[in-house]
């Protein structure tokens, strides 16, 4: 039973990874179950043993992306006491390193799925982004608690601005086909952001 579950999880992972790569390469409107099956090297019938439709694959993929993005922030936060501006800079910097390794696929896939105009998928994508911004807000809140971030700051606005910085930079980097180092560009942008949020 355990082996069967592991095999199922492995196959589902293969399917959503193939879907992400195809979306990144061709766009979500050109994603088909047939293409996913060919990418994984299995039959279309095998895909339907794990997912009922292309939409269910995209929904599962969004859940996976949400988990990965939140894990990037949470893993780095673990044991980071007290939270200084250097701590926050390092956490986001490591997040960019992970995004680089994934070729920026997460943010591009979310944008492509939104472009399909499916209300349920859009709602799911919105909730995922909301949780991501909340995680950034928690990080900044810890910075306020530990005296690194201004106490009079609007945490929601600051977290949203940090999200916009991350997503915007990843989009520019992806469109330029990785023509610059994400971590280096982030370092210069961080100095501007830091000046705005630092405790005085």
Phi, psi and omega in degrees: 000315179296317180297319180297318179295319179296320178296320178296314180297320179297315181294318178299320178297317177301318183294313182288329176293320177295317179299316180299315180296319180291321177297315181299323184275319187245344186096151186293331181292341180260006179282127177227158177298324179299316180293320179298315180300317180295321180296319181281331182090034178228175180277162176299323179300324179293326177297315183289350173285340182250331182223142182280338184196173175298322180298321180291329175294315180296322179295316179296321179296318177299318178299320179294316179297317178303313181300317182294314182295317179293324180295323178305313183286315184294318183299321181285332181287332186305120177077008180275086180230134349285165179271110178257174176295329177294322177299311181298316179301317181293317180300312180291324177298316177294327176298317178296323178298318179293321178298319178301314180298327179273006179063024178069016186299320186306306183292324180292321179294318177302313180299319180294319180295319177299323182296342178291334177079017178280123186299317181293318179293322178297320178296318179296318179296319179298318179294322179296315179295321178300318179293323179296314178296321177299322179294321176294322178298318178299320180297314179294323178298320176297324178294323176295313180304321185266009173082012180268327183252143181308137180285337183269009185283149173276103186297320180298313180294320181293321178292320179295320178295321178295320176299315180298322178297312182296307183295317181298316180294319179296320179297314179298317180297316180294318180294331179271009180057042176067038184284354176220166180275122181305313185296325180289315179295321178299320183302320180286322178292323181301322181300322177291315179295316181303316181300329182281330186254348186295140175294133182253000000 
